[in-house]
Amino acid sequence: MTTSSRQTTTHDSTPRVTPGGLEERIRGWARPYRAIRPNYSKNLRHGTWYPVIRDDLADRVTIRIGDKRVDVPRRLVEIRTQAPTSFSVVMRVTTASKRPAGPARELGRHYIVCPKCGHRAALMGRPDTKQCPQCGHHGEIAWWES
């Protein structure tokens, strides 16, 4: 097992070593609800699943984003106990004044997010499955959630 912080978001509940040398167990997975506006979602990326590392408080959960622990109100996130395997579909709502810049602009109005690594990829047509160009994960596209 490596101690790299990038290895802390694997899809099982095996204890992971954090950059500070502490072990933490993944308790579940959380992503922002689709209806939550980005200015309320604590800068969480829509469609991305984050590992839940603390789930013992009634009003919030603690998730891992890279090397950081972030407390998020429960009302903002969907929580699952099992690691997701399907790609999330994100339908971007943009206005002329809020167009994305940089690489995000290339994704278009619809894109998918890999459940394993969080990579965003452009979506052409309506395929049933996809392989992530970043990590190689192959899975269904969760059209039923969109």
C-alpha positions in Angstrom: 0.0 0.0 0.0 1.4 3.4 -0.9 1.0 6.4 1.4 0.4 8.8 -1.4 -2.6 11.1 -0.7 -4.0 10.2 -4.2 -4.5 6.6 -2.9 -6.9 7.7 -0.1 -10.0 7.6 -2.3 -10.1 4.0 -3.4 -13.5 2.2 -3.5 -13.2 -0.1 -0.5 -13.4 0.5 3.3 -9.8 -0.6 3.9 -8.0 1.8 6.2 -5.9 4.3 4.2 -2.9 6.2 5.4 -3.3 10.0 5.1 -0.5 12.4 4.3 -0.2 13.1 8.1 0.3 9.3 8.7 -3.1 8.7 10.2 -5.3 5.9 9.2 -8.9 6.6 8.1 -11.7 4.4 6.9 -14.0 5.3 4.1 -17.5 5.3 5.6 -19.5 6.0 2.4 -19.6 8.2 -0.7 -21.2 11.6 -1.1 -21.8 14.0 -4.0 -23.7 17.3 -4.2 -27.4 17.0 -5.2 -28.1 18.1 -8.7 -30.4 20.9 -7.6 -27.8 22.6 -5.4 -26.3 25.7 -7.0 -22.5 25.8 -7.1 -22.4 28.9 -4.8 -24.1 26.8 -2.1 -22.2 23.5 -2.6 -18.9 24.5 -0.8 -17.0 24.3 -4.2 -17.8 20.6 -4.6 -17.8 19.5 -8.2 -21.2 18.4 -9.5 -21.2 14.7 -10.4 -18.1 13.9 -8.4 -18.3 11.3 -5.6 -16.2 12.1 -2.6 -15.2 9.6 0.1 -17.0 10.1 3.5 -14.5 9.7 6.3 -16.8 10.8 9.2 -20.5 10.1 9.4 -21.4 10.4 13.1 -23.0 13.8 13.3 -26.7 14.5 12.6 -26.2 17.7 10.5 -23.0 17.1 8.5 -20.5 14.6 7.1 -16.8 15.0 6.7 -15.5 14.2 3.2 -12.0 14.0 1.8 -11.1 16.3 -1.1 -7.5 15.6 -2.1 -5.5 16.1 1.0 -8.2 18.1 2.9 -11.0 17.1 5.2 -14.1 19.2 4.6 -17.3 19.3 6.7 -20.4 19.5 4.5 -24.0 19.9 5.6 -26.0 16.7 5.0 -28.8 18.5 3.2 -26.4 19.4 0.4 -25.2 15.9 -0.5 -26.5 12.5 -1.6 -24.8 9.7 0.5 -24.3 6.1 -0.5 -22.7 3.3 1.5 -21.4 1.4 -1.6 -18.8 2.8 -4.0 -20.5 4.1 -7.2 -19.6 2.3 -10.4 -21.7 4.3 -12.9 -20.6 7.6 -14.6 -22.6 10.6 -13.4 -24.1 12.8 -16.1 -23.8 16.5 -15.5 -26.0 18.9 -17.5 -24.5 22.3 -17.2 -26.8 25.3 -17.0 -24.8 28.3 -18.2 -25.6 31.9 -19.0 -23.6 34.1 -21.3 -22.0 35.8 -18.3 -21.1 32.5 -16.5 -19.5 30.5 -19.3 -16.7 28.2 -18.0 -13.1 29.1 -18.8 -10.1 26.9 -19.7 -10.5 23.1 -20.1 -14.0 23.1 -18.7 -15.2 25.0 -21.7 -14.3 22.1 -23.9 -16.7 19.7 -22.0 -19.8 21.2 -23.5 -23.3 21.4 -22.0 -23.4 17.7 -21.0 -20.4 15.8 -19.7 -19.7 12.7 -17.6 -17.8 12.3 -14.4 -15.8 9.1 -13.7 -17.0 7.4 -10.4 -13.5 6.1 -9.7 -11.2 9.1 -10.3 -13.5 12.1 -10.8 -12.2 12.9 -14.2 -14.6 14.9 -16.4 -15.1 13.9 -20.0 -17.0 15.3 -22.9 -20.1 13.4 -23.9 -21.1 12.9 -27.5 -24.5 11.3 -28.3 -26.1 9.0 -25.7 -23.8 6.0 -25.2 -24.7 3.3 -22.6 -21.2 2.8 -21.4 -17.9 4.6 -21.4 -14.3 4.0 -20.5 -12.5 6.8 -18.5 -9.6 8.2 -20.5 -7.8 9.0 -17.2 -8.0 5.8 -15.1 -9.4 3.2 -17.5 -12.6 2.5 -15.4 -15.3 1.1 -17.7 -18.9 1.4 -16.6 -22.5 2.4 -17.4 -23.5 6.0 -17.8 -26.2 6.8 -15.3 -28.8 8.3 -17.6 -31.5 7.3 -15.2 -30.2 9.8 -12.7 -30.3 12.8 -15.1 
